[in-house]
Amino acid sequence: MTSTALPPTPQDLLWEAVSTGNEHAATLVVFDALEHGLPAQEVLLSLIAPVQRRVGEEWAANRLTVAQEHAASAINDRAIAALSHRTAAAPGTPVKGRVVVACVDGEWHGLPARLLAEVLKLRGWAVDYLGAQVTTDHLIQHVHHVGPDLVALSSSIPTRLPVAHAAITAVQATGTPVLVGGAAFGPRGQYAALLGADAWAPDAGAAADRLDQGPLRRPAPAHQPIDDLPHLGDQEYTMVTRTKTQLVRTVMAGLEDRFPAMRAYTPAQRGRTAEDVAHIVDFLATALYTDDADLFTTFLAWTAGILTARNVPARSLVPALHILGEELKDFPRAADMLRHAAGRLAPPHNGRLAQEQA
């Protein structure tokens, strides 16, 4: 018997194009899918979106460099732009309403928001796509200028949730409802509810479906963040945020004794370790903001996987958590989160793993 290889799928072809930096080929794949009858929305959600997810997965598995990941994402973005020009509605076409789509301040992953903007255009909405990293001040200025029916905010990074909360509250204060989406808001949208968003959607298609069901309504008056999150009254989030730089320095100073392998690190490796510690502090602060220890432990489990893929021992995280716990021993919520996370990374039967590395 002879076996015949299956022909490559459009996803295979697009992946090959973006992973090798071939923008021309990527655009041809997108246009070919359109010409073979795939609706434009499905090109966005069933072709480009899965390939973009694969870009992130391949980076996490250390099979793409940061530069390759950026290049692949940029090619997907330009493929979306080409598709948008090809499928643009004729001038004068009636619209359902106006939506402002933006990423929260500090959020550089603009592709999910771009996908939403294009899907909404295809569904008959006028869309102002403001792009990545939009400051709250600039967003509010634009809302006052154009008076949209809705603002859609995107964030993939949970550490941007406090900023997202400020943006949600500020937009709602104008009387404009807010729909949010992106991985930052949790797999079930739990942080969207916590921060008072008017609606949440897991993806662009679901967001468009929600708007097709009818307009969002903004109840008044809008709540202020401190009213919605009374646990912030203990000031732990504020203190951890304000002392981040000192906390990172303290951890870096103590790591050589707790994790002797670090003594052989190159300057570049030390720099990456300091970045990792800074991310740990950022996620701890966000967990304090949301009062959700699972947010912190989930991040650490993900980080452990990333380190393992890069041949860095994930156990190096444990002494960093111990040092932070010692520094924050007077902060009950933070100390509990750190103990819980360290226990998850180094179960009791592993004992004093962090202190015993040689």
Buried (B, 14 or more C-beta within 10 A) or exposed (E): EEEEEEEEEBBEBBBBBBBEBBBEBBBBBBBBBBEEEBEBBBBBBBBBBEBBEBBBEBBBEEEBEEEBBBBBBBBBBBBBEBBBEEBEEEEEEEEBBBBBBBBBBBBEBBBBBBBBBBBBBBBBBBBBBBEBBBBBEEBBEBBEEEEBBBBBBBBBBBBBBBBBBBBBBBBBBBEBBBBBBBBBBBEEBBBBBBBBBBBBBBBBBBBBEBBEEEEBEBEEEBBEBEEBBEEBEBEBBEBBBEBBEEBBEBBBEBBBEBBEBBEEBEEEEBEBBBEBBBBBBBBBBBBBBBBBBBBBBBBBBEBBEBBEBEEBEBBBBBBBBBBBBEBBEEBEBBBEBBBBBBBBBBEEEEEEBBEEBE
